Amino acid sequence: MKKLCTTITLAGLLSWSLPAVALLPGEADDGKPLHDSRCTSCHDSMFGGNGNIVYTREDRRVKTIEGLMGQVDFCNEQIGAGLNDHELEDIVAYLNEAFYQFEIE
């Protein structure tokens, strides 16, 4: 019984970390042009011409890699950008590399 509980607990922990693992295939070099063409104009209009401040401001919303993934997905849905999962992963990889530098285990 103890082995079963340990196995279930381990499986739960592994499944919780899957979103970060799923991110790994994203290509930052492919994400930058997607970001520049799909995200920058909206962010620029929100922040007076310097949209990158959304990533670097002290009170930024995104605090984890999972939070970054969720925010990129949310923005995609809100503006109807129509980006597919691969493109979203690329944008997340670019943003993480350029601004956030979250460590991914």
VOGUMAR-133712 format. One record per atom (N, C-alpha, C): chain; residue number from 1; x, y, z. Coordinates in Angstrom, 3 decimals. Layout:
N
+-----+-----+----------+----------+----------+
: mol : seq :        u :        v :        w :
+-----+-----+----------+----------+----------+
:   A : NUM :        X :        Y :        Z :
...
+-----+-----+----------+----------+----------+
END
This chain:
105
+-----+-----+----------+----------+----------+
: mol : seq :        u :        v :        w :
+-----+-----+----------+----------+----------+
:   A :   1 :    0.824 :   -1.187 :    0.000 :
:   A :   1 :    0.000 :    0.000 :    0.000 :
:   A :   1 :    0.875 :    1.260 :    0.000 :
:   A :   2 :    1.961 :    1.221 :    0.792 :
:   A :   2 :    2.844 :    2.376 :    0.873 :
:   A :   2 :    3.479 :    2.651 :   -0.491 :
:   A :   3 :    3.851 :    1.572 :   -1.195 :
:   A :   3 :    4.454 :    1.724 :   -2.527 :
:   A :   3 :    3.451 :    2.350 :   -3.499 :
:   A :   4 :    2.196 :    1.963 :   -3.422 :
:   A :   4 :    1.155 :    2.518 :   -4.279 :
:   A :   4 :    0.977 :    4.011 :   -4.015 :
:   A :   5 :    0.951 :    4.407 :   -2.747 :
:   A :   5 :    0.816 :    5.831 :   -2.400 :
:   A :   5 :    2.008 :    6.630 :   -2.911 :
:   A :   6 :    3.193 :    6.072 :   -2.781 :
:   A :   6 :    4.399 :    6.741 :   -3.266 :
:   A :   6 :    4.348 :    6.903 :   -4.781 :
:   A :   7 :    3.912 :    5.865 :   -5.470 :
:   A :   7 :    3.809 :    5.908 :   -6.925 :
:   A :   7 :    2.790 :    6.962 :   -7.368 :
:   A :   8 :    1.657 :    6.999 :   -6.707 :
:   A :   8 :    0.621 :    7.981 :   -7.045 :
:   A :   8 :    1.124 :    9.397 :   -6.774 :
:   A :   9 :    1.794 :    9.593 :   -5.654 :
:   A :   9 :    2.341 :   10.914 :   -5.327 :
:   A :   9 :    3.370 :   11.337 :   -6.359 :
:   A :  10 :    4.263 :   10.441 :   -6.711 :
:   A :  10 :    5.291 :   10.738 :   -7.708 :
:   A :  10 :    4.662 :   11.058 :   -9.058 :
:   A :  11 :    3.672 :   10.303 :   -9.458 :
:   A :  11 :    2.990 :   10.566 :  -10.735 :
:   A :  11 :    2.323 :   11.940 :  -10.714 :
:   A :  12 :    1.732 :   12.299 :   -9.593 :
:   A :  12 :    1.106 :   13.616 :   -9.477 :
:   A :  12 :    2.120 :   14.733 :   -9.589 :
:   A :  13 :    3.258 :   14.578 :   -8.950 :
:   A :  13 :    4.307 :   15.598 :   -9.032 :
:   A :  13 :    4.857 :   15.716 :  -10.443 :
:   A :  14 :    5.040 :   14.599 :  -11.109 :
:   A :  14 :    5.545 :   14.630 :  -12.482 :
:   A :  14 :    4.554 :   15.273 :  -13.427 :
:   A :  15 :    3.285 :   14.973 :  -13.270 :
:   A :  15 :    2.293 :   15.568 :  -14.160 :
:   A :  15 :    2.157 :   17.063 :  -13.910 :
:   A :  16 :    2.372 :   17.513 :  -12.692 :
:   A :  16 :    2.307 :   18.939 :  -12.375 :
:   A :  16 :    3.422 :   19.692 :  -13.073 :
:   A :  17 :    4.574 :   19.070 :  -13.252 :
:   A :  17 :    5.703 :   19.752 :  -13.876 :
:   A :  17 :    5.730 :   19.599 :  -15.390 :
:   A :  18 :    4.809 :   18.893 :  -15.973 :
:   A :  18 :    4.812 :   18.682 :  -17.417 :
:   A :  18 :    4.742 :   19.960 :  -18.244 :
:   A :  19 :    3.993 :   20.989 :  -17.869 :
:   A :  19 :    3.980 :   22.191 :  -18.700 :
:   A :  19 :    5.363 :   22.779 :  -18.934 :
:   A :  20 :    6.213 :   22.816 :  -17.911 :
:   A :  20 :    7.567 :   23.348 :  -18.088 :
:   A :  20 :    8.379 :   22.443 :  -19.002 :
:   A :  21 :    8.210 :   21.146 :  -18.868 :
:   A :  21 :    8.932 :   20.216 :  -19.732 :
:   A :  21 :    8.456 :   20.372 :  -21.173 :
:   A :  22 :    7.151 :   20.561 :  -21.355 :
:   A :  22 :    6.604 :   20.707 :  -22.702 :
:   A :  22 :    7.135 :   21.960 :  -23.386 :
:   A :  23 :    7.561 :   22.938 :  -22.610 :
:   A :  23 :    8.087 :   24.174 :  -23.161 :
:   A :  23 :    9.433 :   23.976 :  -23.835 :
:   A :  24 :   10.217 :   23.050 :  -23.381 :
:   A :  24 :   11.590 :   22.904 :  -23.836 :
:   A :  24 :   11.778 :   22.891 :  -25.348 :
:   A :  25 :   10.873 :   22.341 :  -26.142 :
:   A :  25 :   11.091 :   22.358 :  -27.586 :
:   A :  25 :   10.999 :   23.730 :  -28.240 :
:   A :  26 :   10.472 :   24.727 :  -27.561 :
:   A :  26 :   10.338 :   26.055 :  -28.156 :
:   A :  26 :   11.681 :   26.629 :  -28.582 :
:   A :  27 :   11.676 :   27.367 :  -29.682 :
:   A :  27 :   12.888 :   27.980 :  -30.224 :
:   A :  27 :   12.811 :   29.489 :  -30.076 :
:   A :  28 :   13.683 :   30.050 :  -29.242 :
:   A :  28 :   13.682 :   31.489 :  -29.001 :
:   A :  28 :   13.912 :   32.273 :  -30.295 :
:   A :  29 :   14.780 :   31.775 :  -31.169 :
:   A :  29 :   15.050 :   32.479 :  -32.431 :
:   A :  29 :   13.815 :   32.557 :  -33.317 :
:   A :  30 :   12.956 :   31.557 :  -33.247 :
:   A :  30 :   11.710 :   31.588 :  -34.005 :
:   A :  30 :   10.645 :   32.421 :  -33.287 :
:   A :  31 :   10.755 :   32.518 :  -31.964 :
:   A :  31 :    9.777 :   33.253 :  -31.186 :
:   A :  31 :    9.900 :   34.762 :  -31.304 :
:   A :  32 :   11.114 :   35.276 :  -31.491 :
:   A :  32 :   11.299 :   36.727 :  -31.566 :
:   A :  32 :   10.508 :   37.349 :  -32.706 :
:   A :  33 :   10.608 :   36.870 :  -33.954 :
:   A :  33 :    9.813 :   37.495 :  -35.012 :
:   A :  33 :    8.307 :   37.356 :  -34.791 :
:   A :  34 :    7.880 :   36.246 :  -34.217 :
:   A :  34 :    6.456 :   36.085 :  -33.902 :
:   A :  34 :    6.040 :   37.121 :  -32.861 :
:   A :  35 :    6.840 :   37.271 :  -31.844 :
:   A :  35 :    6.566 :   38.265 :  -30.806 :
:   A :  35 :    6.523 :   39.667 :  -31.404 :
:   A :  36 :    7.512 :   39.978 :  -32.215 :
:   A :  36 :    7.592 :   41.321 :  -32.794 :
:   A :  36 :    6.400 :   41.631 :  -33.691 :
:   A :  37 :    5.909 :   40.626 :  -34.400 :
:   A :  37 :    4.796 :   40.871 :  -35.327 :
:   A :  37 :    3.422 :   40.753 :  -34.668 :
:   A :  38 :    3.311 :   39.972 :  -33.594 :
:   A :  38 :    1.994 :   39.719 :  -33.003 :
:   A :  38 :    1.760 :   40.373 :  -31.653 :
:   A :  39 :    2.821 :   40.712 :  -30.931 :
:   A :  39 :    2.666 :   41.166 :  -29.538 :
:   A :  39 :    3.086 :   42.617 :  -29.315 :
:   A :  40 :    4.113 :   43.041 :  -30.016 :
:   A :  40 :    4.734 :   44.332 :  -29.722 :
:   A :  40 :    3.785 :   45.505 :  -29.882 :
:   A :  41 :    2.998 :   45.555 :  -30.937 :
:   A :  41 :    2.144 :   46.727 :  -31.154 :
:   A :  41 :    1.125 :   46.894 :  -30.026 :
:   A :  42 :    0.565 :   45.816 :  -29.541 :
:   A :  42 :   -0.392 :   45.896 :  -28.442 :
:   A :  42 :    0.306 :   46.382 :  -27.175 :
:   A :  43 :    1.444 :   45.799 :  -26.875 :
:   A :  43 :    2.176 :   46.202 :  -25.671 :
:   A :  43 :    2.647 :   47.646 :  -25.779 :
:   A :  44 :    3.087 :   48.055 :  -26.964 :
:   A :  44 :    3.507 :   49.444 :  -27.154 :
:   A :  44 :    2.357 :   50.412 :  -26.879 :
:   A :  45 :    1.169 :   50.070 :  -27.352 :
:   A :  45 :    0.024 :   50.953 :  -27.132 :
:   A :  45 :   -0.377 :   51.003 :  -25.658 :
:   A :  46 :   -0.179 :   49.918 :  -24.945 :
:   A :  46 :   -0.523 :   49.863 :  -23.525 :
:   A :  46 :    0.471 :   50.619 :  -22.648 :
:   A :  47 :    1.729 :   50.692 :  -23.111 :
:   A :  47 :    2.784 :   51.248 :  -22.267 :
:   A :  47 :    3.497 :   52.425 :  -22.920 :
:   A :  48 :    2.773 :   53.213 :  -23.667 :
:   A :  48 :    3.307 :   54.460 :  -24.197 :
:   A :  48 :    4.493 :   54.337 :  -25.121 :
:   A :  49 :    4.512 :   53.304 :  -25.937 :
:   A :  49 :    5.568 :   53.168 :  -26.932 :
:   A :  49 :    6.686 :   52.224 :  -26.558 :
:   A :  50 :    6.791 :   51.833 :  -25.302 :
:   A :  50 :    7.821 :   50.880 :  -24.892 :
:   A :  50 :    7.153 :   49.646 :  -24.300 :
:   A :  51 :    6.688 :   48.771 :  -25.172 :
:   A :  51 :    5.957 :   47.585 :  -24.734 :
:   A :  51 :    6.779 :   46.605 :  -23.941 :
:   A :  52 :    8.109 :   46.639 :  -24.082 :
:   A :  52 :    8.946 :   45.694 :  -23.348 :
:   A :  52 :    8.930 :   45.931 :  -21.842 :
:   A :  53 :    8.440 :   47.094 :  -21.429 :
:   A :  53 :    8.364 :   47.370 :  -19.994 :
:   A :  53 :    7.431 :   46.388 :  -19.290 :
:   A :  54 :    6.495 :   45.807 :  -20.021 :
:   A :  54 :    5.588 :   44.830 :  -19.423 :
:   A :  54 :    6.382 :   43.649 :  -18.853 :
:   A :  55 :    7.535 :   43.352 :  -19.437 :
:   A :  55 :    8.348 :   42.226 :  -18.982 :
:   A :  55 :    9.338 :   42.612 :  -17.894 :
:   A :  56 :    9.710 :   43.876 :  -17.834 :
:   A :  56 :   10.793 :   44.271 :  -16.938 :
:   A :  56 :   10.342 :   45.107 :  -15.748 :
:   A :  57 :    9.087 :   45.522 :  -15.718 :
:   A :  57 :    8.614 :   46.366 :  -14.611 :
:   A :  57 :    8.639 :   45.578 :  -13.306 :
:   A :  58 :    8.796 :   46.299 :  -12.223 :
:   A :  58 :    8.909 :   45.670 :  -10.914 :
:   A :  58 :    7.647 :   44.922 :  -10.502 :
:   A :  59 :    6.485 :   45.436 :  -10.876 :
:   A :  59 :    5.222 :   44.812 :  -10.481 :
:   A :  59 :    4.652 :   43.884 :  -11.557 :
:   A :  60 :    5.523 :   43.272 :  -12.330 :
:   A :  60 :    5.040 :   42.383 :  -13.396 :
:   A :  60 :    4.261 :   41.212 :  -12.808 :
:   A :  61 :    3.297 :   40.741 :  -13.585 :
:   A :  61 :    2.425 :   39.642 :  -13.152 :
:   A :  61 :    3.130 :   38.296 :  -13.182 :
:   A :  62 :    3.968 :   38.088 :  -14.162 :
:   A :  62 :    4.574 :   36.781 :  -14.403 :
:   A :  62 :    5.735 :   36.557 :  -13.440 :
:   A :  63 :    5.634 :   35.471 :  -12.676 :
:   A :  63 :    6.657 :   35.164 :  -11.664 :
:   A :  63 :    7.280 :   33.779 :  -11.850 :
:   A :  64 :    6.691 :   32.967 :  -12.736 :
:   A :  64 :    7.171 :   31.601 :  -12.955 :
:   A :  64 :    7.076 :   31.272 :  -14.446 :
:   A :  65 :    7.732 :   30.203 :  -14.845 :
:   A :  65 :    7.653 :   29.771 :  -16.242 :
:   A :  65 :    6.225 :   29.350 :  -16.580 :
:   A :  66 :    5.541 :   28.725 :  -15.631 :
:   A :  66 :    4.146 :   28.334 :  -15.876 :
:   A :  66 :    3.271 :   29.572 :  -16.025 :
:   A :  67 :    3.551 :   30.597 :  -15.228 :
:   A :  67 :    2.820 :   31.849 :  -15.342 :
:   A :  67 :    3.054 :   32.517 :  -16.690 :
:   A :  68 :    4.286 :   32.437 :  -17.174 :
:   A :  68 :    4.607 :   32.997 :  -18.489 :
:   A :  68 :    3.847 :   32.261 :  -19.579 :
:   A :  69 :    3.830 :   30.952 :  -19.497 :
:   A :  69 :    3.099 :   30.159 :  -20.485 :
:   A :  69 :    1.618 :   30.523 :  -20.477 :
:   A :  70 :    1.055 :   30.651 :  -19.285 :
:   A :  70 :   -0.355 :   30.999 :  -19.166 :
:   A :  70 :   -0.651 :   32.393 :  -19.700 :
:   A :  71 :    0.237 :   33.346 :  -19.439 :
:   A :  71 :    0.016 :   34.715 :  -19.902 :
:   A :  71 :    0.090 :   34.802 :  -21.421 :
:   A :  72 :    1.046 :   34.114 :  -22.022 :
:   A :  72 :    1.162 :   34.121 :  -23.486 :
:   A :  72 :   -0.083 :   33.490 :  -24.107 :
:   A :  73 :   -0.552 :   32.398 :  -23.523 :
:   A :  73 :   -1.767 :   31.753 :  -24.016 :
:   A :  73 :   -2.974 :   32.677 :  -23.857 :
:   A :  74 :   -3.073 :   33.351 :  -22.715 :
:   A :  74 :   -4.160 :   34.282 :  -22.466 :
:   A :  74 :   -4.164 :   35.409 :  -23.506 :
:   A :  75 :   -3.008 :   36.006 :  -23.754 :
:   A :  75 :   -2.923 :   37.084 :  -24.743 :
:   A :  75 :   -3.322 :   36.582 :  -26.132 :
:   A :  76 :   -2.879 :   35.399 :  -26.496 :
:   A :  76 :   -3.225 :   34.817 :  -27.789 :
:   A :  76 :   -4.743 :   34.714 :  -27.934 :
:   A :  77 :   -5.393 :   34.249 :  -26.885 :
:   A :  77 :   -6.852 :   34.116 :  -26.922 :
:   A :  77 :   -7.542 :   35.475 :  -26.939 :
:   A :  78 :   -7.066 :   36.416 :  -26.139 :
:   A :  78 :   -7.706 :   37.718 :  -26.017 :
:   A :  78 :   -7.686 :   38.519 :  -27.314 :
:   A :  79 :   -6.573 :   38.470 :  -28.013 :
:   A :  79 :   -6.493 :   39.269 :  -29.246 :
:   A :  79 :   -6.824 :   38.456 :  -30.489 :
:   A :  80 :   -7.094 :   37.168 :  -30.303 :
:   A :  80 :   -7.435 :   36.320 :  -31.439 :
:   A :  80 :   -6.306 :   36.181 :  -32.435 :
:   A :  81 :   -5.072 :   36.070 :  -31.919 :
:   A :  81 :   -3.898 :   35.998 :  -32.797 :
:   A :  81 :   -3.855 :   34.703 :  -33.609 :
:   A :  82 :   -4.474 :   33.656 :  -33.113 :
:   A :  82 :   -4.509 :   32.396 :  -33.846 :
:   A :  82 :   -3.188 :   31.646 :  -33.870 :
:   A :  83 :   -2.344 :   31.903 :  -32.889 :
:   A :  83 :   -1.060 :   31.201 :  -32.834 :
:   A :  83 :   -1.280 :   29.757 :  -32.400 :
:   A :  84 :   -0.549 :   28.835 :  -33.023 :
:   A :  84 :   -0.666 :   27.436 :  -32.632 :
:   A :  84 :    0.259 :   27.132 :  -31.449 :
:   A :  85 :    0.168 :   25.931 :  -30.908 :
:   A :  85 :    0.947 :   25.567 :  -29.718 :
:   A :  85 :    2.446 :   25.722 :  -29.945 :
:   A :  86 :    2.922 :   25.321 :  -31.108 :
:   A :  86 :    4.350 :   25.425 :  -31.418 :
:   A :  86 :    4.796 :   26.892 :  -31.414 :
:   A :  87 :    4.010 :   27.762 :  -32.015 :
:   A :  87 :    4.338 :   29.184 :  -32.043 :
:   A :  87 :    4.310 :   29.791 :  -30.642 :
:   A :  88 :    3.345 :   29.369 :  -29.826 :
:   A :  88 :    3.280 :   29.847 :  -28.441 :
:   A :  88 :    4.517 :   29.414 :  -27.662 :
:   A :  89 :    4.949 :   28.171 :  -27.862 :
:   A :  89 :    6.163 :   27.687 :  -27.204 :
:   A :  89 :    7.374 :   28.499 :  -27.635 :
:   A :  90 :    7.434 :   28.855 :  -28.912 :
:   A :  90 :    8.551 :   29.664 :  -29.408 :
:   A :  90 :    8.553 :   31.048 :  -28.769 :
:   A :  91 :    7.384 :   31.659 :  -28.647 :
:   A :  91 :    7.301 :   32.979 :  -28.023 :
:   A :  91 :    7.700 :   32.896 :  -26.550 :
:   A :  92 :    7.224 :   31.880 :  -25.861 :
:   A :  92 :    7.596 :   31.707 :  -24.452 :
:   A :  92 :    9.109 :   31.524 :  -24.330 :
:   A :  93 :    9.691 :   30.716 :  -25.203 :
:   A :  93 :   11.149 :   30.510 :  -25.169 :
:   A :  93 :   11.887 :   31.826 :  -25.397 :
:   A :  94 :   11.418 :   32.626 :  -26.352 :
:   A :  94 :   12.043 :   33.927 :  -26.608 :
:   A :  94 :   11.930 :   34.841 :  -25.398 :
:   A :  95 :   10.725 :   34.969 :  -24.843 :
:   A :  95 :   10.527 :   35.852 :  -23.705 :
:   A :  95 :   11.351 :   35.405 :  -22.497 :
:   A :  96 :   11.409 :   34.101 :  -22.290 :
:   A :  96 :   12.194 :   33.606 :  -21.164 :
:   A :  96 :   13.678 :   33.908 :  -21.371 :
:   A :  97 :   14.162 :   33.717 :  -22.564 :
:   A :  97 :   15.573 :   33.965 :  -22.851 :
:   A :  97 :   15.897 :   35.463 :  -22.794 :
:   A :  98 :   15.039 :   36.282 :  -23.356 :
:   A :  98 :   15.330 :   37.718 :  -23.472 :
:   A :  98 :   15.050 :   38.498 :  -22.189 :
:   A :  99 :   14.059 :   38.090 :  -21.405 :
:   A :  99 :   13.631 :   38.914 :  -20.277 :
:   A :  99 :   13.597 :   38.202 :  -18.929 :
:   A : 100 :   13.044 :   37.010 :  -18.881 :
:   A : 100 :   12.748 :   36.407 :  -17.589 :
:   A : 100 :   13.875 :   35.540 :  -17.023 :
:   A : 101 :   14.469 :   34.728 :  -17.831 :
:   A : 101 :   15.506 :   33.787 :  -17.432 :
:   A : 101 :   15.089 :   32.841 :  -16.287 :
:   A : 102 :   13.860 :   32.341 :  -16.379 :
:   A : 102 :   13.434 :   31.339 :  -15.409 :
:   A : 102 :   14.232 :   30.076 :  -15.653 :
:   A : 103 :   14.633 :   29.432 :  -14.587 :
:   A : 103 :   15.339 :   28.162 :  -14.719 :
:   A : 103 :   14.324 :   27.053 :  -14.906 :
:   A : 104 :   14.608 :   26.171 :  -15.841 :
:   A : 104 :   13.729 :   25.043 :  -16.109 :
:   A : 104 :   14.503 :   23.788 :  -15.774 :
:   A : 105 :   13.966 :   23.022 :  -14.835 :
:   A : 105 :   14.647 :   21.809 :  -14.383 :
:   A : 105 :   14.503 :   20.706 :  -15.374 :
+-----+-----+----------+----------+----------+
END
